[in-house]
Amino acid sequence: MKTVAALLVFVSLAIVATEGQPRLGNQRCLCRDAGVKMVKPKLIKKVEIHPISPSCGHLEVVVLLKNGAGLRCLNPESLFTKNIIKRIANKTRSAQ
């Protein structure tokens, strides 16, 4: 009986200890790969920037295309994407 009680206490402590740990294999990123390097600017309807979060370990830049053409993930390392991020940052600074 003492063995069963000790085993239950051990299992309970193990569950509590691992409950708050991040799961590396269970990330919920929107972009499956690195993304495209460029999209024609006149086709972009909306830009969404998703920062690093507990659910996704990298920066994601997603653009909504005009005429219902869908979403595209942009490569955050490309020069095109860096320029878009810089323009958005400048617009938000000037709007404040």
Beta strands, then each sheet from edge to edge (+ up, - down):
strand 1: 44-50
strand 2: 60-65
strand 3: 71-74
sheet 1: 1+ 2- 3+
end
